Amino acid sequence: MIAANLSAIPAYEEWREAARNMLSIAAAPEDVVWRTQGASDLFACAPTPNLQPTKPLFVSRAFIDLARKAVLHTDPERFALLYRALWRLQRNRELCQDAADADIARLNAMAKAVRRDEHKMHAFVRFKEIETPDGPRFIAWFEPQFHIVDETADFFVRRFAGMRWSIITPEASLHWDGERLSRGPRGVRSDVPPDDARDADWRAYYESMFNPARLKVAAMTREMPKHYWKNLPEAQDISALIRAASSRADDMVAAEPTAPRKRAGAAHAKIAPEDLPERLTPVAEHANAPHSIEDLTRALKACRACPLWKDATQAVPGEGASDHPLLALVGEQPGDQEDLAGHPFIGPAGLVLDRTLEAAGIARREVFITNAVKHFKHEPRGKRRLHKRPDRSEVEMCRWWVKHELDLVQPRLVVALGVTALHSLSAHKGSLSAIRGEALETREGLAMRATIHPSALLRLPDEADKEAEFARFVQDLKDARAAALAG
């Protein structure tokens, strides 16, 4: 027997070097004992040799992708299982394509569980604001099921680049000061305040999004497993919402559609444009173009060119890289969360987009993201605001803003996310599927491609269809990036 010695929580790179050493001496899987620091050892073994392979090793991209995730699992047999698969891969290069193989099936299950845990960490981290000598800092407690803390760090840096934050877990902590990321020791739940003012917002938001007419408890707990509930402020209301679901659904069926709530300033709606105060003049009719993204953002706040402003909280400008980015992504319109926060793609569709960009090897901070329509068009239903697709006149009115955003940003390639963005940007008026992924041009002659809107993935009921469409979405963005680099 020979020992492969690893640190307590080894990264993929450490396991890979140990596996290469084992293969270099032709150590059969049954002859290797994989040991981690601090684990009990019942057998005396020779130490790991520090050698280099004497002949080239075959490692497929599929195996690397699989191993990078599976090694983050907590199953103590994962290292031996990975090595056995790697050993077999030298003799069967198509091994990873055999989903029925027992070793590959087990590794795929581990990798899938790890990816799911990463997704839940992205979705379920809840920051609390604290005061420090250097100003406000946001701190969160999270209990991952697997060793994913370092793997998720880049996501939070991208998503919350503008704020100072810390994420504390039982394994390690991450700290971002706005410029640098550092890793610290593990913590305990009491390191994070039990609540703050934002907890009430999370509870109100979850209640407003809870649809009693479509309640399926089993499906809900799959998406929000009870393992995470104790650290989610909104989870304390779930039991009561489930109990009241039946009566609330009956009330929804019986309720008449509610009229849109009048907002401050709605009295201006019937005034002729020439009679409006200067600050309410429809900017889209001005002859002078804005000189910078900052000027455009300020002007957009005063836009009254179409009626959508009356029932929205605010206009949502584009944001991100604004100096010749590789890509500019254009969606349809802000959603409920975007309307409240004033930032594009931060809600459920934004999480899907973040995951897709990450899988495509594109950092969100390196692209410009905006929408074809700048105000949230919706239909009220009780306390909820249901998305309503903007009509052609509203899209055409808002084209002035998108055109000038792209003129100022000057991306190398524009990606239309969904059919509304496609019709806004190009002369194509047919279906998206007919030209998806093809080389196109905007009306102004910019290089362009079109793909689905990330919210389309949220509407697919079948998991297999969802995974297949996600893979295609990732490939669309990879192709767009490659086309931008080539152009």
Backbone hydrogen bonds, N-H to C=O, Kabsch-Sander energy under -0.5 kcal/mol:
donor,donor_aa,acceptor,acceptor_aa,energy
2,I,31,D,-2.4
3,A,46,A,-3.3
4,A,33,V,-2.9
5,N,3,A,-0.6
6,L,35,R,-2.9
15,W,11,A,-1.9
16,R,12,Y,-2.8
17,E,13,E,-1.9
18,A,14,E,-2.0
19,A,15,W,-2.7
20,R,16,R,-2.4
21,N,17,E,-2.0
22,M,18,A,-2.0
23,L,19,A,-2.4
24,S,20,R,-2.0
25,I,21,N,-0.9
25,I,22,M,-0.6
26,A,23,L,-1.5
27,A,22,M,-2.7
28,A,26,A,-0.6
31,D,28,A,-2.2
32,V,29,P,-1.3
33,V,2,I,-2.8
34,W,32,V,-0.5
35,R,4,A,-2.4
35,R,33,V,-0.6
37,Q,6,L,-1.3
39,A,36,T,-2.1
45,C,43,F,-0.5
46,A,1,M,-1.2
51,L,49,P,-0.9
59,V,57,L,-0.6
64,I,60,S,-2.1
65,D,61,R,-2.6
66,L,62,A,-2.0
67,A,63,F,-3.2
68,R,64,I,-2.5
69,K,65,D,-0.9
70,A,66,L,-2.6
71,V,67,A,-2.4
72,L,69,K,-1.6
73,H,70,A,-1.8
78,R,75,D,-2.0
81,L,77,E,-2.5
82,L,78,R,-2.5
83,Y,79,F,-2.3
84,R,80,A,-2.4
85,A,81,L,-2.1
86,L,82,L,-2.5
87,W,83,Y,-2.8
88,R,84,R,-2.3
89,L,85,A,-1.9
90,Q,86,L,-1.0
90,Q,87,W,-0.6
91,R,88,R,-1.2
92,N,88,R,-1.7
95,L,92,N,-1.8
97,Q,94,E,-1.5
98,D,95,L,-2.0
99,A,97,Q,-1.3
101,D,98,D,-1.5
105,A,101,D,-2.9
106,R,102,A,-2.1
107,L,103,D,-2.3
108,N,104,I,-2.7
109,A,105,A,-1.9
110,M,106,R,-2.0
111,A,107,L,-2.8
112,K,108,N,-2.6
113,A,109,A,-2.1
114,V,110,M,-2.2
115,R,111,A,-2.6
116,R,112,K,-2.2
117,D,113,A,-2.0
118,E,114,V,-2.4
119,H,115,R,-2.4
120,K,116,R,-2.3
121,M,117,D,-2.2
122,H,118,E,-2.4
123,A,119,H,-1.8
124,F,120,K,-2.9
125,V,121,M,-1.1
127,F,125,V,-0.5
128,K,139,I,-3.0
130,I,137,R,-3.1
132,T,135,G,-1.2
135,G,132,T,-2.3
137,R,130,I,-2.7
138,F,164,R,-2.6
139,I,128,K,-3.0
139,I,137,R,-0.5
140,A,166,S,-2.0
142,F,168,I,-2.3
147,H,72,L,-2.6
148,I,146,F,-1.9
152,T,148,I,-1.8
153,A,149,V,-0.6
153,A,150,D,-0.7
156,F,152,T,-1.5
157,V,153,A,-2.0
158,R,154,D,-2.4
159,R,155,F,-2.7
160,F,156,F,-2.5
161,A,158,R,-0.8
163,M,160,F,-1.4
165,W,176,W,-1.6
166,S,138,F,-2.3
167,I,174,L,-2.3
168,I,140,A,-3.3
169,T,172,A,-1.4
173,S,184,G,-1.8
174,L,167,I,-2.3
175,H,182,S,-2.5
176,W,165,W,-2.9
177,D,180,R,-1.8
182,S,175,H,-2.7
184,G,173,S,-3.0
187,G,169,T,-2.3
191,D,188,V,-2.2
192,V,189,R,-1.7
199,D,196,D,-1.6
200,A,197,A,-0.7
201,D,197,A,-0.7
202,W,198,R,-2.3
203,R,199,D,-2.3
204,A,200,A,-2.5
205,Y,201,D,-2.8
206,Y,202,W,-2.6
207,E,203,R,-2.2
208,S,204,A,-2.1
209,M,205,Y,-1.8
210,F,206,Y,-1.2
214,R,211,N,-1.4
215,L,212,P,-1.0
220,M,216,K,-2.7
221,T,217,V,-2.6
222,R,218,A,-1.3
223,E,219,A,-1.8
224,M,220,M,-2.6
228,Y,225,P,-2.1
229,W,226,K,-0.8
230,K,226,K,-0.6
231,N,228,Y,-1.5
232,L,229,W,-2.1
235,A,232,L,-1.2
236,Q,232,L,-0.5
236,Q,233,P,-0.9
237,D,234,E,-1.5
238,I,235,A,-1.3
239,S,235,A,-0.5
241,L,237,D,-2.3
242,I,238,I,-2.5
243,R,239,S,-2.2
244,A,240,A,-1.9
245,A,242,I,-1.0
248,R,244,A,-2.3
249,A,245,A,-2.6
250,D,246,S,-1.9
251,D,247,S,-2.0
252,M,248,R,-2.2
253,V,249,A,-2.1
254,A,250,D,-1.9
255,A,251,D,-1.5
258,T,380,P,-0.5
266,A,263,R,-2.1
268,H,265,G,-1.9
269,A,266,A,-1.9
270,K,267,A,-0.7
271,I,268,H,-1.8
275,D,272,A,-1.7
276,L,272,A,-0.5
276,L,273,P,-1.2
280,L,277,P,-1.7
281,T,278,E,-1.4
283,V,281,T,-0.6
285,E,282,P,-2.0
286,H,283,V,-2.2
296,L,292,S,-2.4
297,T,293,I,-2.6
298,R,294,E,-2.1
299,A,295,D,-2.4
300,L,296,L,-2.5
301,K,297,T,-1.0
302,A,299,A,-1.6
303,C,300,L,-1.7
309,W,306,C,-1.0
310,K,307,P,-1.7
311,D,308,L,-0.8
312,A,309,W,-0.6
316,V,374,K,-2.4
319,E,369,I,-2.4
321,A,367,V,-1.7
324,H,322,S,-0.5
324,H,409,V,-2.1
326,L,366,E,-0.7
328,A,413,L,-1.8
329,L,368,F,-3.2
330,V,328,A,-0.5
330,V,415,V,-2.7
331,G,329,L,-0.5
331,G,370,T,-2.6
339,D,335,G,-2.5
340,L,336,D,-1.6
341,A,337,Q,-2.4
342,G,338,E,-2.9
343,H,338,E,-0.5
351,L,347,G,-1.9
352,V,348,P,-1.7
353,L,349,A,-2.4
354,D,350,G,-2.6
355,R,351,L,-2.3
356,T,352,V,-2.3
357,L,353,L,-3.0
358,E,354,D,-2.4
359,A,355,R,-2.2
360,A,356,T,-1.9
361,G,358,E,-1.2
362,I,357,L,-3.0
366,E,363,A,-1.8
367,V,364,R,-1.6
368,F,327,L,-2.0
369,I,319,E,-2.8
370,T,329,L,-2.6
372,A,331,G,-2.1
373,V,332,E,-2.0
377,K,375,H,-0.6
378,H,376,F,-0.6
379,E,386,L,-2.7
381,R,384,R,-2.8
384,R,381,R,-2.1
386,L,379,E,-2.6
386,L,384,R,-0.5
388,K,377,K,-2.1
395,V,391,D,-2.2
396,E,392,R,-2.8
397,M,393,S,-2.2
398,C,394,E,-1.8
399,R,395,V,-0.7
399,R,396,E,-0.5
400,W,397,M,-0.7
401,W,398,C,-0.9
402,V,398,C,-1.6
403,K,399,R,-3.0
404,H,400,W,-1.9
405,E,401,W,-2.3
406,L,402,V,-2.5
407,D,403,K,-2.2
408,L,404,H,-2.2
409,V,405,E,-2.7
410,Q,406,L,-2.6
412,R,325,P,-2.1
413,L,326,L,-0.8
414,V,447,A,-2.7
415,V,328,A,-3.1
416,A,414,V,-0.5
416,A,449,R,-2.8
417,L,330,V,-3.3
417,L,415,V,-0.6
418,G,416,A,-1.0
418,G,451,T,-2.9
422,L,418,G,-1.9
423,H,419,V,-2.5
424,S,420,T,-1.9
425,L,421,A,-2.5
426,S,422,L,-2.3
435,I,432,L,-1.3
436,R,432,L,-0.8
437,G,450,A,-2.0
438,E,435,I,-2.0
440,L,448,M,-3.0
442,T,446,L,-2.3
443,R,425,L,-2.6
445,G,442,T,-1.8
448,M,440,L,-2.3
449,R,414,V,-2.2
451,T,416,A,-2.6
456,A,453,H,-2.3
457,L,454,P,-1.3
458,L,454,P,-0.6
459,R,455,S,-0.8
459,R,456,A,-0.6
460,L,457,L,-0.9
466,K,462,D,-2.3
467,E,463,E,-2.6
468,A,464,A,-2.2
469,E,465,D,-2.5
470,F,466,K,-2.2
471,A,467,E,-2.2
472,R,468,A,-1.8
473,F,469,E,-2.4
474,V,470,F,-2.6
475,Q,471,A,-2.1
476,D,472,R,-2.3
477,L,473,F,-1.9
478,K,474,V,-2.4
479,D,475,Q,-2.8
480,A,476,D,-2.2
481,R,477,L,-2.5
482,A,478,K,-2.5
483,A,479,D,-2.5
484,A,480,A,-2.3
485,L,481,R,-2.3
486,A,482,A,-2.3
487,G,483,A,-1.9
